[in-house]
Amino acid sequence: MLLFGNMTDFSLELNEDQLQIQKWVHDFAENVMRPAAAEWDEKEETPWPIIQEAANIGLYSLDFILNSFNDPVGLTLPLVMEEMAWGDAGIGLAIFGTTLGVVGIVANGTPEQVMEWVPQCFGTPEKIQLAAFAVSEPDAGSDVSSLRTRAVYDEAKDEWVLNGTKTWITNGGIADIHVVVAAVDPALGSRGHASFVVPPNTAGLSQGQKFSKMGIRASHTAEVVLDDVRVPGSCLLGGKEKLDARLARARQGQSSKVQAAMATFEASRPAVGAQALGIARAAYEYSLDYAKERKQFGRPIIENQAIAFKLANMRMHIDAARLLVWRAAWMGKAGKPFEAGEGSMSKLFAGETAVWVTEEAIQILGGAGYVKDHPVERWHRDSKIYTIFEGTSEIQRLVISRAISGVHIK
Ligand SMILES: Cc1cc2nc3c(=O)[nH]c(=O)nc-3n(C[C@H](O)[C@H](O)[C@H](O)COP(=O)(O)OP(=O)(O)OC[C@H]3O[C@@H](n4cnc5c(N)ncnc54)[C@H](O)[C@@H]3O)c2cc1C
């Protein structure tokens, strides 16, 4: 009698395709990104030559992202993100910051809009393009419901007019495609929001301040100023009919399933967690090697439990984070609802693991960990953003606690 059916149904083993992609991205991370990491961190500029190399080999391309998205079990994207961030998180974000804009289009757009705009997010190796996803504002960070950027419909011209200032935007102002979330009906809070594509070279969109950052310094972060930006009606993601129906439901007090910014963040959280995981793994591997080499008191420092146990804990947290990331990525792909905030769990745990593991790595290296001769101080600086962007750790805990309790925890 067969009690358990087909025992091979569940497996954590990667398939041939996944292993091949993982190796290909790892080679790029090791041979191209790592050697360039310190330089671009120091310069704090967009690493165009590295993005160009990624485009030349097809890593920065629509095809590659489509392939990654199309993995039926959902693991390819996290695998890619982990390897890229293992190479360098700042350069990784400079290359794949575009995917936030892409996810914004895919999560909210019609199939026609996806076909029209997503290829333009990448451009071609001959003419590379970038995308940005602009939600945050000076007075609306965690509290996305209080966006001030307004979108007003000009019926006579079938155009939307956008006004406002976005802040902390990855690729802001240097992107060719900006996906902007704006309030159509501010009285409805986040239920009155909609997403718009702002096409390349649209008048009125400009870059404000570029921020100087603690970490991920190769990734460009800036304000985006929208001054009477006019976009055709067709740039409203999802279309006007759907928006009007959604607004009508919200005005009648009915709940709405999709909130523009939230849909994007939910879908992208496991991939962001995977980036944090990549940084943590880099720091763990480096400090493990160091601990075996470095001798004090006549023996390698790893022979002390104080150091070896740190490494055991680091490895355990990294593996646990990966399992959470893979679970959330699989659930997202399989269309399973995140009933306990599983997307948030993955990003929260991986982000905090990265901060903690990189700090432990500095401790294991001692003075060498604190100076720029070794990459661990950079990895620690890079890791910190993962408890802040795409929803702070506090906000992730709110999402999880609300999901598990049904109580509107504040
Ligand atoms: C490098 C970088 C890149 C970014 N890229 C983008 C991007 O591409 N697109 C985009 O739209 N945004 C982007 N952001 C913005 C990012 O998502 C926000 O910084 C983040 O959501 C937090 O908002 P805030 O900075 O305004 O912090 P605040 O919301 O002001 O939070 C400050 C503190 O208060 C806590 N807090 C706030 N509300 C609560 C609450 N209800 N309960 C408990 N604690 C609370 C927070 O957790 C945090 O610790 C980026 C930010 C950075 C730094």
The ligand as a Gaussian input file, in Angstrom:
#p B3LYP/6-31G(d) Opt

LIG

0 1
 C       18.333000      53.925000      -0.754000
 C       16.855000      54.017000      -0.807000
 C       16.186000      53.626000      -1.970000
 C       14.797000      53.729000      -2.032000
 N       14.152000      53.411000      -3.211000
 C       12.824000      53.701000      -3.332000
 C       12.162000      53.557000      -4.592000
 O       12.762000      53.157000      -5.590000
 N       10.854000      53.904000      -4.669000
 C       10.153000      54.372000      -3.593000
 O        8.982000      54.676000      -3.750000
 N       10.744000      54.510000      -2.386000
 C       12.068000      54.193000      -2.228000
 N       12.689000      54.354000      -1.002000
 C       11.905000      54.838000       0.132000
 C       11.699000      53.796000       1.206000
 O       10.759000      52.847000       0.779000
 C       11.271000      54.530000       2.502000
 O       12.431000      55.173000       2.996000
 C       10.678000      53.613000       3.527000
 O        9.434000      53.146000       3.118000
 C       10.514000      54.284000       4.894000
 O        9.897000      55.524000       4.808000
 P       10.560000      56.801000       5.517000
 O       11.987000      56.823000       5.103000
 O        9.749000      57.994000       5.202000
 O       10.518000      56.482000       7.046000
 P        9.313000      56.819000       8.070000
 O        8.043000      56.290000       7.528000
 O        9.378000      58.260000       8.436000
 O        9.721000      55.932000       9.326000
 C       10.648000      56.370000      10.324000
 C       10.665000      55.307000      11.436000
 O        9.362000      55.211000      12.034000
 C        8.906000      53.881000      11.951000
 N        7.459000      53.878000      11.770000
 C        6.714000      54.601000      10.897000
 N        5.415000      54.313000      11.027000
 C        5.328000      53.351000      11.969000
 C        4.262000      52.614000      12.548000
 N        3.000000      52.777000      12.157000
 N        4.545000      51.717000      13.525000
 C        5.818000      51.516000      13.940000
 N        6.871000      52.172000      13.417000
 C        6.627000      53.081000      12.458000
 C        9.630000      53.277000      10.768000
 O        9.653000      51.870000      10.815000
 C       11.002000      53.913000      10.908000
 O       11.745000      53.196000      11.851000
 C       14.075000      54.203000      -0.922000
 C       14.757000      54.581000       0.253000
 C       16.124000      54.513000       0.310000
 C       16.818000      54.992000       1.565000

